[in-house]
Amino acid sequence: MTRQIDGDDLREQVAGELLRSRARSTALTDAVDEHDLVRQHSKLMSPLVWDLAHIGNQEELWLVRDVGGREPVRSDIDEYYDAFKFSRSVRPELPLLNPREARQYVGDVRGKVFDVLEKVPLQGRRLVENGFAFGMIVQHEQQHDETMLATHQLRTGEPVLHAPLPPGGALVPATEAFIPGGPFDMGTSDEPWALDNERPAHAVHVDSFFIDTTPVTNGEYAQFILAGGYDDRRLWTDEGWEHRTTAKLVAPRFWQREENSFVRTAFGVTEPIVPDEPVVHVCFHEAQAYATWAHKRLPTEAEWEKAARFDTAAGKTRRYPWGDEEPTEEHANLNQRHLRPAPVGAYPAGASPAGVHQLIGDVWEWTSSDFGPYPGFEVFPYEEYSKVFFGPDYKVLRGGSFGTDKSAIRATFRNWDYPIRRQIFAGFRCARDA
């Protein structure tokens, strides 16, 4: 059964999430000048001003035109902000809205959306039940905010984003946790704002396995480098070695080696790596090579979710590793609260029943699984969100990062990317057969 949210409470919740997501978008775009907003900081990323107007365009398409049945605000710009029509590399050449026009546009759209939210019944149609369309747009904006945060990481110049340091780490008693074999319910059928690739809930059998209690840290990864991991062909798959060679990979992105130590540049600040922070900005191939070096492997997506959700003693599947309640500052490093992963052991309240830490937040975690549909998958509400990406080209990432918002992450949430991608806030943890 889907959890129901009362009408007035739902509207208030949706309004709060819309305001919170827009405050973040505004902060990320107000932090830089007009030149930085319109320029392309990497061929992998759109100009920040494109992301901002795209956020407004998706909001207009779904909430103003579809849910609200209102007249278009700017139908003349639809094609320029269609993520499938023009690749990121060519978007700077399009006749995009300038920063002033983009801000005016998203403001006009948001005004109409609040009117729709006040007047449209949130029932009688699947798209609006439990405020799904509004939740989808909130998540979409927060996902683009994380993308814009990744663009900030790629820009050069003086630091413009600032945040307090995360809490300090603590000793985690065990390095591995044992997850007993057996079935568990993977995915969800009752999470109100879950997206189509997370559905439906279905029983999955997973053999017994061990999984690291924490993500692989900078210090551990540095040992892999110093042991010659990037030069040892035996540790890499054929595809991974080809990419390592072609891309001349020698360390995580944004690391620089200084004899037998390393520094990292993050959001304009260069400093020595923090040994007990989870490593970030590694691609799937690097994660896989490290796991082989450590005589382990990457977990499958099902193993990751079972470790994150299944309570063996109670025999049930949870929403989050710590239980069913929403994430707080005690549970996880989310919401761009900090601009880096927290040291391992920093969130004991967020551990799973098996003692696995930091499964939510800090770094997206590569799994060994290709991105594909669950049994009984149904496209909703459009093919371009999930279906067009299914297949062996994409690997699944789980858990969210320090740049992920709590509205856009769940223990069922599935992210995916090409196995060569390193600009995303991705790390990993290892597993092994029992």
N, C-alpha and C positions, 0 to 999 in steps of 0.2 A: 504494500500500500504506500502511495506517495504521501509524505508528510505535508499536511495542509497548513497554510498560514492565513490567519484571519485577515479580512479585507483592509481595514484601516491600518492595522499593524503592518501589513504587507506594503501598502503605499508609503508609509513612513519609512520602512526599511529600504525600499527602492530609492526613495528620494535621498536618503542619507548616503547610500552607496553611489548614486549618480554624482552627488556633490563631492564626495571624497575622491572619486576617480578624477573628476575635473580639476580639483585642487592640485592633484599630482601632475596632471598634464600641463597645467598652467605653470607650476614650479619648474618643470623640466624645460619648458620653452622660454620662460622669462629669464632663465639663468644665463642665457647667451644673447649676443647682439644679433642684429638682422643678418649680418654676413654669415655667422655660424648657423643661423636657422635655414638659410637657403642653399648653402654649399653642401656638397656630398663629402662626408668624412671618410667614406669607404665605399667601394663598388658593391660591397655586400649589403649596404644599408641605404635607405631612402634619406633625402634631406629631412631634417626635423619638421620643417613646415609641411611636408607632404604627409607625414604621420598625423599631424594635428588635424589637417583638413580631412584626411581619410577617416579619422575617428568621427568627425561630424557627419561625413557623408554616409557612413554605415548607420549611424544613429538616425539620420533622416530617412534612409531607405526603409529601415525596419520599424521604427517607432512612429515617425511622422506620417509616412505614406501608407505603410501596410497596417500596423496596429491602429493608428489614428484615422486613416482614410483621408488625410488632409492633402491639400495641393502641395506640389514640390516647392522647396525653398530655392534650390539651384539645380535643376535637372540638366543644365547645360554643362556641368562639370563632372557628371557621373563617370564618363569613360576615363577621365584622367586619374580618378581615385579608385578605379577598379584594380585590385591587386593582381588579377589574372590577365589583364589586358596589356599592361606594360611592366616589364621587369624593373627591378630596383636600379639597375645600372643606367637605364635611359630616362628615369623619372625627372632628373634635373633639366632635361631638354624640353619637357612638356610646358604648356602655358598654365602653370600652377598659380593658385592664389598666392599673393604676397603675404607676409606676416600679418599686416593690418587686416587684409581681407579675410584671411583664414580665421583670425580671432573673431572678427565680426560674424562670420558664417557659423562657426561652432556655437557662438552665443545665441544667434537667431534660432538655430535648430534646437538648442537646449530649452529656450523659452517655450517653444511649441510642444516639446516633449513633456514638460511639466504640466501643461494644459491637458495633454492626452492622458497623462497619468492620473490626473484628478477626475477625468470624465469617463474614461473607457472602462467597461466592466471587465474585471480580471477573472472571468470564468466563461464557460460556454464554447471555448475555442482552445485547442491545444497550445497554440502559440502564446496565449496570455495566461493560461492556468498557472497559478502560483507565481505570476509575474515573470514567466520564463523569458519572454522576449526582452524585457528590461534587464533581467539578469544576464542574458547573453550579451547585451550591449555593454553592461558594466564590465564583464569579463574581457570583452573585446578591447575596451579602452585600456584596462589595466595591462593586458598583454602587449598592447602597443606602447604603453608607458615603459614596460620592461625593455622593449625593443629600443625605445629612445634612450633608456639608461645605457644600453649596450653601445649606442651611437656616441653617447657622452664619453664612454670608456675609450672609444676609437679616436676622438678628437684630440688635437694637439693644442698646447697652450697652457695658460695658468689655470689652476683648479677653480672651478665655479660651483661645484656641488660640495656640500659639507654635511657631516653627520657625526654623532658621537660614536666612540668605539663600542663594539659589542661587549657583552659580559665576558669575564675571564673563563678559561677552561677549567676542567677538573678531571681527576683521574677516573677513567672508566674501568671498573673492576676486571672485565674480561675483554679480550681482543676479538672474540668470536661469540656468536650465539647459535645454539642448536635449534633448528626449526623442524619439528617432527613431521614425517610424511602423512599424507591423507588429504581429503578434500576440504575445500573452503569455498565460500561464495565470493567470486571475483566480479568486479564491476558493480553497477548499481541500477536498480529500477525505481528507487524511491527518493533519490536526491533531487530536490526541485529544480536546481539550476545546472545539473549535470548535462554535459553535451553528448551528442549522439554516439561518439566513439567510446564513451564510458558505459554504454548501455548494450544489452540488458544484463542484470545480475545472472550469473551462471556458475554452476559447480565446476571446479577445476581440481584435479588431483595433482599434487606436487610431492615428489619423493623427498625423503629427509635430506636436509642439507645444512651446512654451516654458512653464516653470513657475517661479515665484519660488523662489529658493534658501532663503528664510526666510519665516516668517509676517509679515504686515503688522504694523508696530510702532506703539506709542503715538504716537511722534513723527510717523510718516507719517500716521496717522489724524487727528492734531490738525491737520495741514496741510489735510486734506480739510474739516474743520469750519471752519477759519479762511478757507478759500476759498469758503465759502458752500454747501458740499455738501448740507447739510440743507434748504436753501431753494431749490435748483435742481431744479425739477420734471422737467427733461429727463434727469436722472440716474437717476430712479426708474421702476420699472414701475408700471402702474396700481394693482396690489395693494399694492406697496410704498409708494407715495405715500399711498394711503388710510390705511394703517396708520401711517405716519409722522405724518400729520395728526391722526388720531384719538387716537393715543397720545402726541402732542406730543413726539416724539423730537427731541432736539437734540444728543445726545452718547451715548457708551456708557453703559450703566447703571452707577451708582455714581460717575460723573464729575460734577464741578462746575466751571463755568467761572469764572475770575477774570481779567477783561479778556481778554488774549490768551494766557493760560496756563490750565492745568487741574490740579485735584487729584482724587485718587481715594480712596475709602474702601474698605478691604479688611479684613474680619474685625475691625472696630472701630477700625482705625488709618487716619487721614486724612493723606495726604502728597502732594507733587507727583508727577505721573506720571513714570515712568522712561522716557525717550524710546526706548531700544533694547529694551524688553520688548515681546513680542507683545501686541497689543491683545486684551482679553478682555471678555466680556459684551456682545457685539454680536449682533443677530439676523441672519437670512439676508438680509432686505431691506437692512439697512445695509451688509452685506458686498457685496451685489450693486451697490448704488449707488456705493460706493467703487471697485469694480472698473471700473465704467463711467467714472467720473471719471478713473481712471488709464489709460484707453484699453485696458483688458484685460477679463477676465471671470473668473468662478469656474471652477475645473477641474471636469470631470465626475468621477463616482466612479471610473470606469475609468481616467481619466488620473491621478488621485491615486494609485490603487493601482499603476499601472505605474511611476510616478515613485518610489514607495516600495519596490517589490519587484523590478523587473526589472533584471538585470545584463546590459547589452547585450553587453559583451565576452565573457562566459561563455555568453550565450544561455540563461539560466535564471532562474527566479523564486525569490527568497529568502523566508525567513520574516519577516525584518525588513530595514530599509534597510541595516544594517551587516553582515548575514549571517544565519546560522541560530541563533546562540547567544542565550540568554535576555538580557533587558535588565539592565544594571548601572548603577551611578551614573555611569559614564563615558559611557554611551550616551544617556541620556534623563532628563528631569525627570518622574518618576513617584512613586507610592506615598505621596503627601502628604508627601514628604520636605521640601518647601518649600511655603510658602503663597502662591506667586505663580509666574507664568511666569519662566523664566530669560531673560536678555538673549540676543539672537540671536548665534549663533556660540559659545555656551557648551559645546556638545557636539560637537566635531569628530569624535570617534570614532563618533558615531551617524549620520554623513552617509551618503547613498546613493552608489552608484558614480558617478552623474551629478553628485554634488556638491550634493544637496538636503539641507538641514539641518532638524533638529527636526520631522521628520514624525511621530515618536512622542513623546507627552508635551507638556507646556507648555499647549497649548490645543487643544480639539476644533476641527476645521477644516470649515467649511461647504463642501459641494460643490453643484453645480447640479442634481444628480440627485434624482429622486423615489425613495422607498424602495419597492422591489419585489423579487420573487423572481428568483433566477437560473434559467436553463434547467435543468430536471431537479430543481427544488426539491422537497423532501419535508418535511412537517411532522414534527418530532421534538424533544422528546417531547410537546409540546402546542401547540395552535393559538394560544393567547394570548401566546406569546412573540414571534412574528413575524407570522404570517399576517394577524391581524386589523388590523395597522397598514399593510399594503401598500396603496399608492395615492398619488394626487397630493397628499394633505393633508400628507404628511411629507417633509422633505428629509433627505438622508443627511449625517452628519458622520463624519469619520474621524480616527484618530490618537491619541485620548486627550488628557488634560490633566494638569496637575500633581497633580490630585486623583484620577487614575485609578490603580488598582493594576496591577502587571505581570501578575497572573494574569487580569485582565479586559481585556487589550489585546493585539492582534496586528496585523500589517499587513493582515490580512484582516478584522479586526473591524469591524462596521458598527453605528453608532449612528444614531438618527433622532429628529427632533423637529419640532414645528410651526415654520414659518419666522418666527414672531413671538417665539419664546422668547429671553429674554436672561438669565435667572437662571442658566443653565448656563455652564460655563467654556468658552465658545466664542469662537473667533477665525476667522482665514481666511488663505489666501494666494491670489494671483492667477495666472492662466495666460493664454496667448494663442495663437492659431493660428500655425503656423510659416509 
